[in-house]
Amino acid sequence: MMKAFLKLIVAVVLLLKTSVLYCQDKNIVAHFKNDLKLAEDLYAKQAYLKAGEMFQRIAKKDTGNADIRFKIGECYWKLNNTTEAEYWYKEGFKRNNAIVNLADYKLHLAEALVINGKKDEAKIWYDLYSKESLSKRAIAESKKRGLDAYDTFFRDSLFYSVKELPINSSASEYCPTFYQKGLVFVSNRKTIELVKNVDAADQKNFLDLYYVEFAGDSGFGKLQKFTDFNTGLNEGPVTFFENGRKAVFSKNETAIGKDTKRLQLFYAEKDQNGKWTKPQALPFNNPSYSVSHPFFDKNTNCLYFVSDMPGGYGGTDIYRSIFHNGAWMMPENMGASINTSGNEMFPFVSRDSCLYFSSNGLPGMGGLDLFFVDLKHASKPINLGAPLNSSKDDFSLILTDNTSTGFFSSNRKKSGGDDIYRIIIHKIKYEGVLLDKLKALPLKGVTVKISDKETGKIEWVVKSSNKGTFSCYLMPGRYYLVEAVKDDYKVSQTELYFTSRYENIVRNKIIMEKVKKSFVKGRVIKDTSMVRNCMVKVFDFSNDSVEVIKTNKAGEFSCEINKDTTNIFYAEYKGVKGIYKLEPVQRKRKGSVLTFITLELAPLKYKECEGVLLDTLDHPSPTDSLILSNELTGEEEIIKTDKDGKFKFSAWESGRYSLFLKSEDRYVWMSTFVPEKVNRLQLRKRKKDEIY
């Protein structure tokens, strides 16, 4: 009886224990699900620091879950902590049981490795990322080109001096902008306030604007808070225009405690008493996306800004809006030549119309890199290289009007916060004098154009003084092309190369030779009859000039031309065309100052031309479209290549043509050619970023 009673007690105890364990397991599972939901909610609200801490608590309990570790990696990636991001991404890939798309994690791991100085390992992950899709392959190849060209980013490093500013603190300072006699910048430094506002993303103080005046050549005065736009939210960056009377700045769209954190742009101006008016939202703000990073270009009345609005090329793109009669025009995207599948941010336009911006989608050194593009001449973006760029984030560059000094922001220090740096560009003064070849006298009013031979960017356009002199400032370590142009003189071209930053002044003479003129008297006939009031175009392709003249009542015309170049005379009357080519050899008889020609309007002779189009690997490129441009008429014709990349077309035997192809991912161009001198054409595609 006692044994039976003991067995019963044991059974009851075991049953109770099992029930307790079952209940505990249910509570653990429920608690785990609650924690996971809380972590995901924090992540969705962009509270990345808190979300990361919560995910890590979950990871300790669920040691095999890859997704949780990828989420931790993403939290640290968003917080710019690439060391921790690298560790957690790798922990996720070790487990290899993820149910989510891994492509972005592969890319972010590769990016973190570059920033952490592990370029060779980064290439492995870029290769893995490239296998995800064709579009991702293009991104990966662009990133790898940046790593392959890494050493070239240091070629100009001796020509810049970079110095950290004394106004930096242990917090973050960034996005400086010129205002009055100093700088306004953004910071989340500590302040003594009754109510402390913090950003949910990183639990740091809210961003505020600060102002500091310049003192002396490189010093600063007392720092003070710029409270004019204080809203209790994240504020900045800001841009000022019209002598500081108007401003556009960004801030959070919602009040403290709300879930969303969209950035929007606001406009304010000073009233008659010098007080800032109540900020007004710009018309293209939208609660569905952010608009931020404003810069106003006073030379074009354009506001440049950044947005992740739909219809862009990547994460954030650069846009611009014209400010006309007090109204903001519809924003336009700056296009695929600037924006990429990555993020483009922090635009700034210099006095010489160069757009400076940061990007992590173009080949670079890691993180955000600084680039520039010449807006006047449609050049491709150029990486500014070290020491402006580093393996970390480098952004928000601004320059003085003479572009000899400026400021930018970077988180390159080990502390990880953003700091503001001064950049000094060690330019060399270039002085020149223009002289006539025959008389050795100075030439005034000569237009001198100086361009970078590698990038094609025009650095200076100046005119010579009454004494024939000019001067400008150029970067050392670059090849320059100096082109001098003056009426009645041959175009003079000189190449320059400055080898050292320690040269203060470089001087040289530019000799210009007068053009030998020849007078042409001609007539236009059709079927032996003189054609009057007929338009005649005279082409001089040595300087790309076109003169239009008209025959008189007798069907005659006259003009003055360059004696040493080939000229083409083209006329058209009632659908009938005529071409006359005048070569220099035809008018080199001594004592001859007048040449007579007859331009006959009659059916032109055509020549059948053929060629082949090759891709970047020199393989035939089938089913492509080429554009044949007639340089005499401006007419264009589409030509298709066949399955073997071959093409055919008919052209005027004595005409002049250009043949080219453009598309989103390739570009091919052939210089002007004359069909009568060409039997077979061969064109090769070039990549967009290939230098010609």
CORVEN-V771701 format. One line per field, one symbol per residue. phi: phi as a letter, one per 40 degrees, with the letter a starting at -180 (. if undefined). A space follows every 50 residues. Layout:
# CORVEN-V771701
phi: ???
This chain:
# CORVEN-V771701
phi: .ccccccccdcccccccccccccccccccccccccccccccccccgcccc cccccccccccbcbccdcccccdcdccccgcccccddcdccccccfbcbc ccdccccccdccccccgbccccccccccccccaccccccccccccccccd cccbcbcccbbbbcccccbccbbafcacafbabbababccbcbcbbcbcc cbfbdccbcbbaccbgcacbcccacccdbcbgbcbhcbbbaffgcbabbb accbccgcccbccbbbbaaccccgccccdbcccccaccabbafcabcccb fbccababcdgccacbbcbabccbfgbccdcbccgccbcbccbbafcabc ccgbcbababbbdachgcbcbaacccbfcccbccgccccacccbafcbbc ccfcaaaababccccgccbbbcbbbccbcbbbbcbcccbfccbcgccbbb bccccgcccabbbccccgbaaabbccgbcbbbbbbadgbccbbbcbacca ccccbbbabbcbbccccbcbbbabbafgbcbcfbcbcbbbccbfbbbbbb ccccgbaaabbcccbcbbbbbaafgbbabbbbcdccbbccgcbbbbbbbc cadccbbcbaabbbccbgcdbcfbbbbcbcccbgcbbcbbcccbgcabab accbcabbbaabacbaababcdbbdcbbcabbbbcbcdcccc
